[in-house]
């Protein structure tokens, strides 16, 4: 497998982490699911910076976001598969 564009730690994660620079909207990305050693493909619908999250599936407003197998917060807006998931649409559940 060529170097992946994004990493997913656990098969149940709802977001992956972009590990390359320059991801553009419309680009076909390859991801590696570390837990299962699976490769997945997903089209980026937004430009996504290095280190930021990519929605792996459609996420509804209020849904829990899973990253590295952990609850990292909730969606405060719907996030489509392939969209940028970050502070504009994901918030902690603490507040």
C-alpha positions in Angstrom: 0.0 0.0 0.0 1.2 3.5 -0.8 1.5 5.9 2.1 -2.1 6.6 3.4 -3.7 10.1 3.4 -5.5 9.5 6.7 -5.3 7.1 9.7 -8.1 5.5 11.6 -7.1 3.7 14.8 -10.3 1.7 15.6 -12.8 0.2 13.2 -15.7 1.9 15.1 -14.2 5.4 14.7 -16.3 8.0 12.9 -13.4 10.2 12.0 -9.9 9.7 10.6 -6.9 12.0 10.9 -5.3 13.5 7.8 -1.5 12.7 7.8 -0.5 14.5 4.6 -0.4 18.1 3.6 -2.5 19.6 0.8 -5.7 17.5 0.8 -8.1 19.3 -1.6 -11.8 19.1 -2.1 -12.6 16.4 -4.6 -9.5 14.4 -4.0 -9.8 10.6 -3.6 -8.1 9.6 -0.4 -6.8 6.3 0.9 -7.0 5.5 4.7 -5.5 2.8 6.8 -7.6 1.3 9.7 -4.8 0.3 12.1 -6.9 -2.1 14.2 -7.9 -4.3 11.3 -5.1 -3.4 8.8 -7.8 -2.6 6.3 -7.5 0.0 3.6 -10.4 2.3 2.9 -11.1 4.9 0.1 -13.0 8.1 0.6 -13.5 11.3 -1.4 -12.6 14.5 0.4 -15.4 17.0 0.0 -13.5 19.8 1.7 -9.8 20.9 1.8 -8.5 19.4 5.1 -5.3 20.5 6.7 -2.7 18.1 8.1 -3.7 16.8 11.5 -7.4 17.6 11.1 -10.3 15.2 11.1 -12.1 13.7 8.2 -15.7 12.3 8.7 -15.7 8.7 7.6 -19.5 8.5 7.4 -22.5 10.8 7.6 -22.7 12.2 11.2 -25.9 13.7 12.5 -26.1 16.8 14.7 -25.8 15.5 18.3 -24.0 12.3 17.4 -20.9 11.3 19.4 -17.6 11.6 17.5 -15.2 8.7 18.0 -11.5 9.1 17.4 -8.8 6.6 18.5 -11.7 4.5 19.9 -12.6 7.4 22.3 -15.5 9.8 22.6 -14.0 13.2 21.7 -17.2 15.2 21.7 -20.4 15.7 19.7 -21.4 17.0 16.3 -23.0 20.5 16.6 -24.0 20.3 13.0 -24.5 17.5 10.4 -21.2 16.4 8.9 -21.2 14.5 5.6 -18.9 11.7 4.8 -15.7 13.2 3.4 -16.2 16.5 5.2 -13.8 18.4 7.5 -14.7 17.7 11.1 -13.1 20.4 13.4 -14.0 23.1 15.9 -16.7 24.6 13.6 -18.8 21.4 13.8 -17.5 19.4 16.8 -17.6 20.4 20.4 -16.7 18.8 23.7 -19.5 17.4 25.8 -18.1 19.2 28.9 -19.9 22.5 28.2 
